[in-house]
Amino acid sequence: MVDSVIENTDLNPQQQLFCLHRAKGVSVTQAYMRAYGCSYNSAMANGPRLIGNDRVKKEVDRLRSINLN
């Protein structure tokens, strides 16, 4: 599963990590903080923007569909 995310060249490494965290049910803000190592305020501003990215949303949905948990 992780390998298939890593092979997704449409996403950069931070986006890949964000997708993994988000697919496991971590909140958007926490997933962003874990992937980017930033402050809560930065994650609150940028997390929703990232999950709005079609490629990121599609990858999160794909990971959830293969039951990552």
CNS distance restraints for C-alpha pairs under 8 A (distance, minus, plus):
assign (resid   1 and name CA) (resid   5 and name CA) 6.66 0.50 0.50
assign (resid   1 and name CA) (resid  63 and name CA) 7.78 0.50 0.50
assign (resid   1 and name CA) (resid  68 and name CA) 7.39 0.50 0.50
assign (resid   2 and name CA) (resid   6 and name CA) 6.26 0.50 0.50
assign (resid   2 and name CA) (resid  20 and name CA) 7.72 0.50 0.50
assign (resid   3 and name CA) (resid   7 and name CA) 6.14 0.50 0.50
assign (resid   4 and name CA) (resid   8 and name CA) 6.46 0.50 0.50
assign (resid   5 and name CA) (resid  16 and name CA) 6.12 0.50 0.50
assign (resid   5 and name CA) (resid  20 and name CA) 7.91 0.50 0.50
assign (resid   5 and name CA) (resid  59 and name CA) 7.86 0.50 0.50
assign (resid   6 and name CA) (resid  13 and name CA) 7.58 0.50 0.50
assign (resid   6 and name CA) (resid  16 and name CA) 6.75 0.50 0.50
assign (resid   8 and name CA) (resid  16 and name CA) 7.97 0.50 0.50
assign (resid  10 and name CA) (resid  55 and name CA) 7.20 0.50 0.50
assign (resid  11 and name CA) (resid  15 and name CA) 5.62 0.50 0.50
assign (resid  11 and name CA) (resid  16 and name CA) 5.98 0.50 0.50
assign (resid  11 and name CA) (resid  55 and name CA) 7.43 0.50 0.50
assign (resid  11 and name CA) (resid  56 and name CA) 7.35 0.50 0.50
assign (resid  12 and name CA) (resid  16 and name CA) 6.23 0.50 0.50
assign (resid  13 and name CA) (resid  17 and name CA) 6.25 0.50 0.50
assign (resid  14 and name CA) (resid  18 and name CA) 6.09 0.50 0.50
assign (resid  14 and name CA) (resid  35 and name CA) 5.28 0.50 0.50
assign (resid  14 and name CA) (resid  36 and name CA) 6.17 0.50 0.50
assign (resid  15 and name CA) (resid  19 and name CA) 6.16 0.50 0.50
assign (resid  15 and name CA) (resid  35 and name CA) 7.27 0.50 0.50
assign (resid  15 and name CA) (resid  56 and name CA) 6.93 0.50 0.50
assign (resid  16 and name CA) (resid  20 and name CA) 6.41 0.50 0.50
assign (resid  17 and name CA) (resid  21 and name CA) 6.34 0.50 0.50
assign (resid  17 and name CA) (resid  35 and name CA) 5.42 0.50 0.50
assign (resid  18 and name CA) (resid  22 and name CA) 6.01 0.50 0.50
assign (resid  18 and name CA) (resid  31 and name CA) 5.33 0.50 0.50
assign (resid  18 and name CA) (resid  32 and name CA) 5.85 0.50 0.50
assign (resid  18 and name CA) (resid  34 and name CA) 7.38 0.50 0.50
assign (resid  18 and name CA) (resid  35 and name CA) 5.18 0.50 0.50
assign (resid  19 and name CA) (resid  23 and name CA) 5.89 0.50 0.50
assign (resid  19 and name CA) (resid  31 and name CA) 7.85 0.50 0.50
assign (resid  19 and name CA) (resid  56 and name CA) 6.67 0.50 0.50
assign (resid  19 and name CA) (resid  59 and name CA) 6.56 0.50 0.50
assign (resid  19 and name CA) (resid  60 and name CA) 5.16 0.50 0.50
assign (resid  19 and name CA) (resid  63 and name CA) 7.92 0.50 0.50
assign (resid  20 and name CA) (resid  24 and name CA) 6.40 0.50 0.50
assign (resid  20 and name CA) (resid  60 and name CA) 7.20 0.50 0.50
assign (resid  20 and name CA) (resid  63 and name CA) 7.51 0.50 0.50
assign (resid  21 and name CA) (resid  25 and name CA) 6.78 0.50 0.50
assign (resid  21 and name CA) (resid  26 and name CA) 5.62 0.50 0.50
assign (resid  21 and name CA) (resid  31 and name CA) 5.31 0.50 0.50
assign (resid  21 and name CA) (resid  34 and name CA) 7.98 0.50 0.50
assign (resid  22 and name CA) (resid  26 and name CA) 4.97 0.50 0.50
assign (resid  22 and name CA) (resid  27 and name CA) 6.42 0.50 0.50
assign (resid  22 and name CA) (resid  28 and name CA) 6.39 0.50 0.50
assign (resid  22 and name CA) (resid  31 and name CA) 5.77 0.50 0.50
assign (resid  22 and name CA) (resid  60 and name CA) 6.64 0.50 0.50
assign (resid  23 and name CA) (resid  60 and name CA) 5.32 0.50 0.50
assign (resid  23 and name CA) (resid  61 and name CA) 7.33 0.50 0.50
assign (resid  23 and name CA) (resid  63 and name CA) 5.97 0.50 0.50
assign (resid  23 and name CA) (resid  64 and name CA) 5.39 0.50 0.50
assign (resid  23 and name CA) (resid  68 and name CA) 6.79 0.50 0.50
assign (resid  23 and name CA) (resid  69 and name CA) 7.92 0.50 0.50
assign (resid  24 and name CA) (resid  64 and name CA) 7.60 0.50 0.50
assign (resid  24 and name CA) (resid  68 and name CA) 6.42 0.50 0.50
assign (resid  24 and name CA) (resid  69 and name CA) 5.73 0.50 0.50
assign (resid  26 and name CA) (resid  30 and name CA) 6.27 0.50 0.50
assign (resid  26 and name CA) (resid  31 and name CA) 5.78 0.50 0.50
assign (resid  27 and name CA) (resid  31 and name CA) 5.91 0.50 0.50
assign (resid  28 and name CA) (resid  32 and name CA) 6.09 0.50 0.50
assign (resid  28 and name CA) (resid  47 and name CA) 5.59 0.50 0.50
assign (resid  28 and name CA) (resid  48 and name CA) 6.70 0.50 0.50
assign (resid  28 and name CA) (resid  51 and name CA) 7.35 0.50 0.50
assign (resid  29 and name CA) (resid  33 and name CA) 6.23 0.50 0.50
assign (resid  29 and name CA) (resid  40 and name CA) 7.20 0.50 0.50
assign (resid  29 and name CA) (resid  43 and name CA) 5.15 0.50 0.50
assign (resid  29 and name CA) (resid  44 and name CA) 5.51 0.50 0.50
assign (resid  29 and name CA) (resid  47 and name CA) 5.43 0.50 0.50
assign (resid  29 and name CA) (resid  48 and name CA) 7.68 0.50 0.50
assign (resid  30 and name CA) (resid  34 and name CA) 6.14 0.50 0.50
assign (resid  30 and name CA) (resid  40 and name CA) 7.95 0.50 0.50
assign (resid  30 and name CA) (resid  43 and name CA) 7.39 0.50 0.50
assign (resid  31 and name CA) (resid  35 and name CA) 6.11 0.50 0.50
assign (resid  31 and name CA) (resid  47 and name CA) 7.83 0.50 0.50
assign (resid  32 and name CA) (resid  36 and name CA) 5.85 0.50 0.50
assign (resid  32 and name CA) (resid  37 and name CA) 7.70 0.50 0.50
assign (resid  32 and name CA) (resid  38 and name CA) 7.79 0.50 0.50
assign (resid  32 and name CA) (resid  43 and name CA) 5.56 0.50 0.50
assign (resid  32 and name CA) (resid  46 and name CA) 7.68 0.50 0.50
assign (resid  32 and name CA) (resid  47 and name CA) 5.46 0.50 0.50
assign (resid  33 and name CA) (resid  37 and name CA) 5.07 0.50 0.50
assign (resid  33 and name CA) (resid  38 and name CA) 5.19 0.50 0.50
assign (resid  33 and name CA) (resid  39 and name CA) 6.57 0.50 0.50
assign (resid  33 and name CA) (resid  40 and name CA) 6.71 0.50 0.50
assign (resid  33 and name CA) (resid  43 and name CA) 5.66 0.50 0.50
assign (resid  34 and name CA) (resid  38 and name CA) 7.70 0.50 0.50
assign (resid  38 and name CA) (resid  42 and name CA) 6.33 0.50 0.50
assign (resid  38 and name CA) (resid  43 and name CA) 6.62 0.50 0.50
assign (resid  39 and name CA) (resid  43 and name CA) 6.24 0.50 0.50
assign (resid  40 and name CA) (resid  44 and name CA) 6.05 0.50 0.50
assign (resid  41 and name CA) (resid  45 and name CA) 6.39 0.50 0.50
assign (resid  42 and name CA) (resid  46 and name CA) 6.01 0.50 0.50
assign (resid  43 and name CA) (resid  47 and name CA) 5.13 0.50 0.50
assign (resid  44 and name CA) (resid  48 and name CA) 7.16 0.50 0.50
assign (resid  45 and name CA) (resid  49 and name CA) 7.32 0.50 0.50
assign (resid  46 and name CA) (resid  50 and name CA) 6.20 0.50 0.50
assign (resid  47 and name CA) (resid  51 and name CA) 6.29 0.50 0.50
assign (resid  48 and name CA) (resid  52 and name CA) 6.18 0.50 0.50
assign (resid  49 and name CA) (resid  53 and name CA) 6.83 0.50 0.50
assign (resid  50 and name CA) (resid  56 and name CA) 7.04 0.50 0.50
assign (resid  51 and name CA) (resid  56 and name CA) 6.05 0.50 0.50
assign (resid  51 and name CA) (resid  57 and name CA) 5.64 0.50 0.50
assign (resid  52 and name CA) (resid  56 and name CA) 7.48 0.50 0.50
assign (resid  52 and name CA) (resid  57 and name CA) 6.60 0.50 0.50
assign (resid  53 and name CA) (resid  57 and name CA) 6.13 0.50 0.50
assign (resid  54 and name CA) (resid  58 and name CA) 5.97 0.50 0.50
assign (resid  55 and name CA) (resid  59 and name CA) 6.24 0.50 0.50
assign (resid  56 and name CA) (resid  60 and name CA) 6.24 0.50 0.50
assign (resid  57 and name CA) (resid  61 and name CA) 6.15 0.50 0.50
assign (resid  58 and name CA) (resid  62 and name CA) 6.08 0.50 0.50
assign (resid  59 and name CA) (resid  63 and name CA) 6.12 0.50 0.50
assign (resid  60 and name CA) (resid  64 and name CA) 6.18 0.50 0.50
assign (resid  61 and name CA) (resid  65 and name CA) 6.13 0.50 0.50
assign (resid  62 and name CA) (resid  66 and name CA) 6.58 0.50 0.50
assign (resid  63 and name CA) (resid  67 and name CA) 6.61 0.50 0.50
assign (resid  63 and name CA) (resid  68 and name CA) 5.96 0.50 0.50
assign (resid  64 and name CA) (resid  68 and name CA) 5.83 0.50 0.50
assign (resid  64 and name CA) (resid  69 and name CA) 7.94 0.50 0.50
